[in-house]
Amino acid sequence: MVDDIANPSDEHSMLREMLRDFVINEVEPQALEHDRDEKFNRALFDQMGELGLLGLTVPPEYGGAGMDATAAVIVHEELSTSDPGFALAYLAHSMLFVNNLAYNGNEEQKARILPKVCTGEWIGAMAMSEPDVGTDVLGLSTTAHQREDGSWVINGRKMWITNGAIDDEGTPADVVWVYAKTGEENGRVRMSTFLVEAGMPGYSVGQKIYDKTGMRASNTAELVFDDCIVPAENLIGIEGQSLLHMMQNLEIERLTLAAMALGISRRSLTEMNRYATERSAFGKEIRDFGQIQRYIGESWAKYRAMRAYIYDTAAQMKLGQAGHRLDSDGIKLFSTTAAKEIADAAMQVMGGYGYVAEYVVERLWRDSKLLEIGGGTLESHQKNITKDLGKDPDAINR
Ligand SMILES: Cc1cc2nc3c(=O)[nH]c(=O)nc-3n(C[C@H](O)[C@H](O)[C@H](O)COP(=O)(O)OP(=O)(O)OC[C@H]3O[C@@H](n4cnc5c(N)ncnc54)[C@H](O)[C@@H]3O)c2cc1C
């Protein structure tokens, strides 16, 4: 019997303790500045490599920590209590690239690349979205054609790619997991995945995207593939069969984005609760006012509900296996909007102070909005859940 669903073993508790120390000593002091300057903190990222966190879910033989989905939630939750923007850069690297490669790459690809991305020597990214296509992922227009010598030529643009650029000088990510169309069969797109590495001809950064509402401590970029030549050995799996691993990786992506919502909620609640005691008006603490109690009480209940649902889903999730779509969509649908509402409640409770950066919740409020869009919009989760319950109505009664 597990006492605490969020800390099911000593190993998980120790991981959380380590993260809490790291957040207090290293993450919190830099968060405000990196948000303001729209800068990704490479040195902090390298420190995570030293702590063994960049290859969190990678088997130890490839330089990883070999941990599970619950551990992934713990790391994203703790980082997001302080710096969701940095947490997003971590997610794009460790979940969207590293975890994906660990479960879907072949032996040669894993042996060659995983040690580099587990230490932080290389920064990874995942490129699915395009300027004209997001939710409608099968409508992608990036193409890959095989040449006689077996190598591939990729043409197209990818948009909104976290870690796509690693600095303001247009330096591209060291390695990108790129989805491209390799043909059509019976009216269906054949989608394939390629590892594109810095220095390969035709791969460059189109632009780093500035002035984002939130998540400003992570770099977001447009990537260009202009007759980009990729060797045959950089194809992942079998040509035309990427949909399965794409769907599988979306599940861990949604779980960890929901974990970020949990971290934002926890910090927002902490801040509003403390402030409600410190601040007095009309001769009493503001926590004595019924309207303030509504903000705090409702935020607590939402926070506890999302915590239970997220960790329950993590406990069921087997990395490298699809089949958790209903709940990975469910947790993201519920917790991202709840986090935005909780950050908003915190700002309201804190009045004018809540509205300025020094008091943290204004940044969390801005960061929370991305979670309703990235990794699947709210509408896509509603669509998927309704589709899945249509196919499997018994899920409601299990
Ligand atoms: C900061 C940031 C970081 C990101 N990082 C990455 C990354 O690392 N890699 C990557 O590949 N992508 C990334 N993205 C892209 C992100 O995943 C997409 O923005 C998202 O999937 C939505 O796609 P879109 O923006 O093209 O919107 P669209 O899909 O065009 O949607 C526009 C609107 O139409 C709605 N809509 C679309 N289809 C339907 C439908 N069938 N039913 C009902 N409503 C619908 C949507 O819900 C939305 O409200 C990032 C985005 C941002 C902003």
The ligand as an SDF file (V2000), in Angstrom:
LIG
                    3D

 53 58  0  0  0  0  0  0  0  0999 V2000
    5.8740   28.2440  -26.7700 C   0  0  0  0  0  0  0  0  0  0  0  0
    5.5200   27.0850  -27.6740 C   0  0  0  0  0  0  0  0  0  0  0  0
    6.3400   25.9600  -27.7020 C   0  0  0  0  0  0  0  0  0  0  0  0
    6.0490   24.8940  -28.5640 C   0  0  0  0  0  0  0  0  0  0  0  0
    6.9450   23.8440  -28.6650 N   0  0  0  0  0  0  0  0  0  0  0  0
    6.7580   22.9130  -29.6620 C   0  0  0  0  0  0  0  0  0  0  0  0
    7.7630   21.9180  -29.9140 C   0  0  0  0  0  0  0  0  0  0  0  0
    8.8000   21.8290  -29.2220 O   0  0  0  0  0  0  0  0  0  0  0  0
    7.5770   21.0590  -30.9630 N   0  0  0  0  0  0  0  0  0  0  0  0
    6.4490   21.1120  -31.7650 C   0  0  0  0  0  0  0  0  0  0  0  0
    6.3310   20.3160  -32.6670 O   0  0  0  0  0  0  0  0  0  0  0  0
    5.4710   22.0470  -31.5230 N   0  0  0  0  0  0  0  0  0  0  0  0
    5.6140   22.9510  -30.5050 C   0  0  0  0  0  0  0  0  0  0  0  0
    4.6480   23.9110  -30.2850 N   0  0  0  0  0  0  0  0  0  0  0  0
    3.4620   23.9490  -31.1490 C   0  0  0  0  0  0  0  0  0  0  0  0
    2.1920   23.5240  -30.4390 C   0  0  0  0  0  0  0  0  0  0  0  0
    2.2060   22.1420  -30.1490 O   0  0  0  0  0  0  0  0  0  0  0  0
    1.0320   23.9560  -31.3370 C   0  0  0  0  0  0  0  0  0  0  0  0
    0.9440   25.3720  -31.2200 O   0  0  0  0  0  0  0  0  0  0  0  0
   -0.2770   23.3110  -30.9820 C   0  0  0  0  0  0  0  0  0  0  0  0
   -0.2390   21.9370  -31.2620 O   0  0  0  0  0  0  0  0  0  0  0  0
   -1.4490   23.9580  -31.7210 C   0  0  0  0  0  0  0  0  0  0  0  0
   -1.1990   24.0520  -33.0770 O   0  0  0  0  0  0  0  0  0  0  0  0
   -1.3940   25.4490  -33.8510 P   0  0  0  0  0  0  0  0  0  0  0  0
   -0.7340   26.5050  -33.0590 O   0  0  0  0  0  0  0  0  0  0  0  0
   -0.9740   25.2450  -35.2430 O   0  0  0  0  0  0  0  0  0  0  0  0
   -2.9500   25.7200  -33.7880 O   0  0  0  0  0  0  0  0  0  0  0  0
   -4.0810   25.0460  -34.7220 P   0  0  0  0  0  0  0  0  0  0  0  0
   -3.9520   23.5750  -34.7110 O   0  0  0  0  0  0  0  0  0  0  0  0
   -4.0850   25.7240  -36.0310 O   0  0  0  0  0  0  0  0  0  0  0  0
   -5.3790   25.4730  -33.9250 O   0  0  0  0  0  0  0  0  0  0  0  0
   -5.9700   26.7690  -33.9540 C   0  0  0  0  0  0  0  0  0  0  0  0
   -7.2900   26.6480  -33.1890 C   0  0  0  0  0  0  0  0  0  0  0  0
   -8.1660   25.7350  -33.8820 O   0  0  0  0  0  0  0  0  0  0  0  0
   -8.5680   24.7120  -32.9940 C   0  0  0  0  0  0  0  0  0  0  0  0
   -8.7460   23.4650  -33.7170 N   0  0  0  0  0  0  0  0  0  0  0  0
   -7.9130   22.8750  -34.6110 C   0  0  0  0  0  0  0  0  0  0  0  0
   -8.4130   21.6870  -35.0100 N   0  0  0  0  0  0  0  0  0  0  0  0
   -9.5950   21.5130  -34.3450 C   0  0  0  0  0  0  0  0  0  0  0  0
  -10.5860   20.5060  -34.3120 C   0  0  0  0  0  0  0  0  0  0  0  0
  -10.4770   19.3680  -35.0610 N   0  0  0  0  0  0  0  0  0  0  0  0
  -11.6610   20.6680  -33.5060 N   0  0  0  0  0  0  0  0  0  0  0  0
  -11.7860   21.7930  -32.7710 C   0  0  0  0  0  0  0  0  0  0  0  0
  -10.8880   22.7850  -32.7500 N   0  0  0  0  0  0  0  0  0  0  0  0
   -9.8010   22.6540  -33.5190 C   0  0  0  0  0  0  0  0  0  0  0  0
   -7.4290   24.6070  -31.9800 C   0  0  0  0  0  0  0  0  0  0  0  0
   -7.8350   23.9350  -30.8030 O   0  0  0  0  0  0  0  0  0  0  0  0
   -7.1180   26.0650  -31.7780 C   0  0  0  0  0  0  0  0  0  0  0  0
   -8.0320   26.6410  -30.8980 O   0  0  0  0  0  0  0  0  0  0  0  0
    4.8890   24.9430  -29.3730 C   0  0  0  0  0  0  0  0  0  0  0  0
    4.0420   26.0620  -29.3110 C   0  0  0  0  0  0  0  0  0  0  0  0
    4.3630   27.1320  -28.4950 C   0  0  0  0  0  0  0  0  0  0  0  0
    3.4490   28.3310  -28.5150 C   0  0  0  0  0  0  0  0  0  0  0  0
  1  2  1  0
  2  3  1  0
  2 52  2  0
  3  4  2  0
  4  5  1  0
  4 50  1  0
  5  6  2  0
  6  7  1  0
  6 13  1  0
  7  8  2  0
  7  9  1  0
  9 10  1  0
 10 11  2  0
 10 12  1  0
 12 13  2  0
 13 14  1  0
 14 15  1  0
 14 50  1  0
 15 16  1  0
 16 17  1  0
 16 18  1  0
 18 19  1  0
 18 20  1  0
 20 21  1  0
 20 22  1  0
 22 23  1  0
 23 24  1  0
 24 25  2  0
 24 26  1  0
 24 27  1  0
 27 28  1  0
 28 29  2  0
 28 30  1  0
 28 31  1  0
 31 32  1  0
 32 33  1  0
 33 34  1  0
 33 48  1  0
 34 35  1  0
 35 36  1  0
 35 46  1  0
 36 37  1  0
 36 45  1  0
 37 38  2  0
 38 39  1  0
 39 40  1  0
 39 45  2  0
 40 41  1  0
 40 42  2  0
 42 43  1  0
 43 44  2  0
 44 45  1  0
 46 47  1  0
 46 48  1  0
 48 49  1  0
 50 51  2  0
 51 52  1  0
 52 53  1  0
M  END
$$$$
